[in-house]
Amino acid sequence: QVHLVESGGDLVQPGGSLSLSCTSSGSILTILPMGWYRQAPGKQREAVATITSDDKTSYSDSVRGRFTISRGNAKNTVFLQMSSVKPEDTAVYYCHAIWRAGHYWGQGTQVTVSS
């Protein structure tokens, strides 16, 4: 099993920065493909940034150049560095991992961009 826990969500002003963290627990020995998704009120969940098991990254068009996904030193820990945030970045952000063809999600962390 993979248990994911996100942290770092907060209220931030437009143009500001925020960093989200996702830690995983479980006796997983391999490096997992992981990613960040978000869901705004009334909208479908969408992919924001993903990182493969060999550290290839991809980003949605809406965040490319502003957000950066990276891995931490601890196995299967990922971060999302958000900069130049916009009100439309407001959403619940979820961490995601894939293990043995199963999809695992964290509980989500709220990011609100507002002045």
C-alpha positions in Angstrom: 0.0 0.0 0.0 1.0 3.6 -0.6 -0.2 6.3 1.8 0.4 9.9 0.6 0.2 13.0 2.8 0.3 16.5 1.4 1.2 19.6 3.2 1.9 23.3 2.5 -1.4 24.6 1.2 -2.1 28.2 2.3 -3.6 31.5 1.3 -1.1 33.4 -0.9 -1.3 36.7 -2.7 -1.2 36.8 -6.5 2.3 36.9 -7.7 3.6 35.1 -4.6 5.1 31.7 -4.1 4.2 28.6 -2.3 5.8 25.1 -1.8 3.8 21.9 -1.4 5.2 18.7 -0.1 4.0 15.1 -0.4 5.4 12.3 1.7 4.7 8.6 1.2 4.7 5.8 3.7 4.8 2.0 3.1 7.5 -0.5 2.4 7.9 0.5 -1.2 11.4 -0.2 -2.4 11.1 1.3 -5.9 10.9 4.9 -7.1 7.3 5.6 -8.1 5.9 7.8 -10.8 4.3 10.6 -9.0 2.5 13.8 -9.7 0.4 16.7 -8.5 -3.2 17.3 -9.6 -5.7 19.9 -8.7 -9.4 20.4 -8.5 -11.1 23.8 -8.4 -14.7 24.1 -7.3 -17.1 23.0 -10.1 -14.3 21.7 -12.2 -12.7 18.3 -13.0 -9.5 17.2 -11.4 -6.6 18.0 -13.7 -2.9 17.1 -13.9 -0.5 19.9 -13.0 2.9 18.3 -13.0 4.2 14.7 -13.1 7.6 13.1 -12.6 8.5 9.6 -13.8 10.5 7.0 -11.9 13.6 8.2 -13.8 12.8 11.9 -13.1 11.4 13.0 -16.4 9.0 15.9 -15.7 6.0 17.2 -17.5 3.7 20.2 -16.8 0.3 21.4 -17.9 0.4 24.4 -20.2 -1.2 26.6 -17.5 1.6 26.2 -15.1 4.7 25.5 -17.3 7.4 28.0 -16.4 5.8 28.9 -13.1 5.7 25.6 -11.2 8.4 23.0 -10.6 8.1 19.4 -9.5 11.0 17.7 -7.8 11.9 14.8 -5.7 13.2 14.9 -2.1 16.0 12.9 -0.6 13.5 10.6 1.1 12.2 7.9 -1.2 8.9 8.8 -2.9 8.8 12.4 -1.6 7.9 15.1 -4.0 7.6 18.8 -3.9 5.7 21.4 -6.0 7.3 24.8 -6.0 4.7 27.3 -7.1 5.7 30.8 -8.2 4.0 33.8 -9.8 0.7 32.3 -8.7 -2.6 33.5 -10.1 -6.1 33.4 -8.7 -6.9 30.7 -11.2 -4.4 28.5 -9.4 -6.8 28.3 -6.5 -7.8 24.7 -5.9 -7.3 21.6 -3.8 -4.0 20.1 -4.7 -3.6 16.3 -4.6 -0.5 14.1 -4.7 -0.7 11.0 -6.8 1.4 7.9 -7.2 1.3 4.8 -9.3 2.4 1.4 -7.9 1.8 -2.0 -9.4 -0.8 -0.5 -11.8 -2.7 1.0 -8.8 -3.4 4.7 -8.4 -3.0 6.3 -5.0 -4.1 9.7 -3.9 -3.5 11.9 -0.9 -6.2 13.7 1.0 -5.5 17.1 -0.7 -4.2 20.5 0.5 -6.0 23.8 -0.2 -4.3 26.5 -2.1 -6.0 29.8 -2.3 -4.6 32.7 -4.3 -6.3 36.0 -3.4 -5.4 39.5 -2.3 
